[in-house]
Amino acid sequence: MEDRYDVLLIGGGIVGLATAYRLLERVPGLALAVLEKEPEIGQHQTGHNSGVLHAGLYYAPGSRKARLCREGKAALEAFAADHGIPFEHCGKLVVALSEEELPRLQALKERGMANGVEGLEEVGPERMRAIEPYVTGVRALWSPKTGIIDYRRVACALAQEIAGRGGRILTGQRVTGITPRADGVVVRAGPREFFCRNVISCAGLHSDRIAAMTDAAGAIQIVPFRGSYYTLRPQARHLVRGLIYPVPDPRFPFLGVHFTRTINGEVLVGPNAVLAFAREGYRRTDCVLADLWQTVTFAGFRRLARRHWRTGLMELWRDWSKPAFAAELARFIPQIRPEDLLPGPSGVRAQAVDMEGNLVDDFAFGESPHVLHVRNAPSPAATASLAIGRELAEMAIARFSL
Ligand SMILES: Cc1cc2nc3c(=O)[nH]c(=O)nc-3n(C[C@H](O)[C@H](O)[C@H](O)COP(=O)(O)OP(=O)(O)OC[C@H]3O[C@@H](n4cnc5c(N)ncnc54)[C@H](O)[C@@H]3O)c2cc1C
């Protein structure tokens, strides 16, 4: 037995790092380590996202997402300001393309207002074009405080804070087993064994697998949804000033293909949402048979697929066809041409699905003896990370008597 800790965090993404930071803030001197399987922190969802600081428009009032997004955004902006990490309130326009979308736009406005989104305003075509000169549509919601940031930089700053407070970040440590003992837990990472009093799992795309190593497997499973982006070629970047989003389809937690100016000055368009054939399958052709098998044999996925196969096929078509993707974008900005789109990055969402085939909407946590689990932390968990971290730290302090 080489290493002993009070708390081990599994997962060096933004949620695990924020939780470790919050714990060390609350309990100075805690013997804590973060185990990350990759050679570097932040290599999965944290490093493959749109970089948007969400203002809290979309989430059911009273939900964890609504509460933690608002609180987390404020905390993250303060953290970024303290650590010299640039962010910008470039604002977001949610655009209704037709009269039929207006009731959904109205419902979104009511949600945003119930969630206390600052400065939210419904705007007509003239004001829309003053904000985004090239956009078309009948009406829009303007959220001026929605922002952009680079979450990799936030993760690096969190890692520095953790190290500065005596915590350890151990990379290249893939957790393969968790064995409870009367006084704590043995965590195996390949040939290494760690003894700790308590564990907090923030393993993103593998969170269900970590839960299955304890008695918290439960009835939800992660289904990986890839989202690919194009970038606008430099000559077309002037078409987008800030963030332009469609009115979301309330059946899905995904926000629809959008235009995102990044903090580095690029413009991303995407992400779409297609089933990934590997948990970390960033390319269309990536496939890990064990991952795919686990997805297709999951009753919840099969129910989901039966219900939404048409939408799924449409997304797949746009994924393979650049002209179809460009045509979708041109509904918002008619000047966009297929040749304006350059290949861009992609990300894979860790989306929990229940046995009935529902996409789990809210952030979800779970527990087993000596272990706390983050079971579902999709978007806006990067925005909300410091608030999720605070909440998990409080839960850990109470449950584990830290
Ligand atoms: C395409 C896309 C766009 C998004 N856009 C936004 C956005 O604009 N704004 C926003 O707020 N959110 C956005 N999100 C969501 C956000 O990125 C995630 O909610 C957030 O990054 C989740 O962080 P995490 O730490 O839980 O997961 P991750 O960043 O995936 O970290 C989990 C970590 O656990 C590690 N791990 C897994 N298994 C093991 C193991 N067995 N042993 C050791 N380590 C392990 C992984 O290697 C990984 O580093 C987006 C997500 C995607 C995919």
The ligand as a MOL file (V3000), in Angstrom:
LIG
                    3D

  0  0  0     0  0            999 V3000
M  V30 BEGIN CTAB
M  V30 COUNTS 53 58 0 0 0
M  V30 BEGIN ATOM
M  V30 1 C -19.3660 19.4230 -27.5770 0
M  V30 2 C -19.5610 19.9800 -26.1850 0
M  V30 3 C -19.8550 21.3300 -26.0080 0
M  V30 4 C -20.0460 21.8350 -24.7190 0
M  V30 5 N -20.1990 23.1890 -24.5470 0
M  V30 6 C -20.2650 23.6760 -23.2880 0
M  V30 7 C -20.2930 25.0810 -23.0720 0
M  V30 8 O -20.1800 25.8770 -23.9930 0
M  V30 9 N -20.4270 25.5360 -21.7890 0
M  V30 10 C -20.5280 24.6800 -20.7280 0
M  V30 11 O -20.6810 25.1370 -19.6010 0
M  V30 12 N -20.4660 23.3430 -20.9180 0
M  V30 13 C -20.3040 22.8360 -22.1540 0
M  V30 14 N -20.1950 21.4940 -22.3480 0
M  V30 15 C -20.2420 20.6150 -21.1950 0
M  V30 16 C -18.9420 20.6100 -20.4090 0
M  V30 17 O -17.8140 20.5570 -21.2640 0
M  V30 18 C -18.9650 19.4110 -19.4740 0
M  V30 19 O -20.1950 19.4310 -18.7760 0
M  V30 20 C -17.8410 19.4780 -18.4430 0
M  V30 21 O -16.6020 19.6520 -19.0930 0
M  V30 22 C -17.8500 18.1960 -17.6370 0
M  V30 23 O -16.6510 18.1440 -16.9000 0
M  V30 24 P -16.2200 16.8140 -16.1960 0
M  V30 25 O -15.0550 17.1280 -15.3570 0
M  V30 26 O -17.4190 16.1920 -15.5410 0
M  V30 27 O -15.8630 15.8070 -17.3870 0
M  V30 28 P -14.4990 15.6380 -18.2250 0
M  V30 29 O -13.9170 16.9320 -18.6150 0
M  V30 30 O -14.8310 14.6780 -19.3130 0
M  V30 31 O -13.5050 14.9700 -17.1690 0
M  V30 32 C -13.6580 13.6560 -16.7000 0
M  V30 33 C -12.2500 13.1430 -16.4900 0
M  V30 34 O -12.2930 11.8610 -15.8630 0
M  V30 35 C -11.2250 11.1110 -16.3650 0
M  V30 36 N -11.5090 9.7070 -16.1340 0
M  V30 37 C -12.5380 8.9750 -16.6330 0
M  V30 38 N -12.4450 7.7010 -16.2280 0
M  V30 39 C -11.3460 7.6230 -15.4360 0
M  V30 40 C -10.7270 6.5540 -14.7260 0
M  V30 41 N -11.2040 5.2980 -14.7700 0
M  V30 42 N -9.6060 6.8110 -14.0130 0
M  V30 43 C -9.0910 8.0720 -13.9530 0
M  V30 44 N -9.6280 9.1240 -14.6340 0
M  V30 45 C -10.7510 8.8890 -15.3550 0
M  V30 46 C -11.2050 11.4730 -17.8510 0
M  V30 47 O -9.9820 11.1450 -18.4670 0
M  V30 48 C -11.4990 12.9540 -17.7880 0
M  V30 49 O -10.3230 13.7390 -17.7620 0
M  V30 50 C -19.9810 20.9660 -23.6110 0
M  V30 51 C -19.6640 19.6150 -23.8140 0
M  V30 52 C -19.4310 19.1290 -25.0730 0
M  V30 53 C -19.0240 17.6990 -25.2370 0
M  V30 END ATOM
M  V30 BEGIN BOND
M  V30 1 1 1 2
M  V30 2 1 2 3
M  V30 3 2 2 52
M  V30 4 2 3 4
M  V30 5 1 4 5
M  V30 6 1 4 50
M  V30 7 2 5 6
M  V30 8 1 6 7
M  V30 9 1 6 13
M  V30 10 2 7 8
M  V30 11 1 7 9
M  V30 12 1 9 10
M  V30 13 2 10 11
M  V30 14 1 10 12
M  V30 15 2 12 13
M  V30 16 1 13 14
M  V30 17 1 14 15
M  V30 18 1 14 50
M  V30 19 1 15 16
M  V30 20 1 16 17
M  V30 21 1 16 18
M  V30 22 1 18 19
M  V30 23 1 18 20
M  V30 24 1 20 21
M  V30 25 1 20 22
M  V30 26 1 22 23
M  V30 27 1 23 24
M  V30 28 2 24 25
M  V30 29 1 24 26
M  V30 30 1 24 27
M  V30 31 1 27 28
M  V30 32 2 28 29
M  V30 33 1 28 30
M  V30 34 1 28 31
M  V30 35 1 31 32
M  V30 36 1 32 33
M  V30 37 1 33 34
M  V30 38 1 33 48
M  V30 39 1 34 35
M  V30 40 1 35 36
M  V30 41 1 35 46
M  V30 42 1 36 37
M  V30 43 1 36 45
M  V30 44 2 37 38
M  V30 45 1 38 39
M  V30 46 1 39 40
M  V30 47 2 39 45
M  V30 48 1 40 41
M  V30 49 2 40 42
M  V30 50 1 42 43
M  V30 51 2 43 44
M  V30 52 1 44 45
M  V30 53 1 46 47
M  V30 54 1 46 48
M  V30 55 1 48 49
M  V30 56 2 50 51
M  V30 57 1 51 52
M  V30 58 1 52 53
M  V30 END BOND
M  V30 END CTAB
M  END
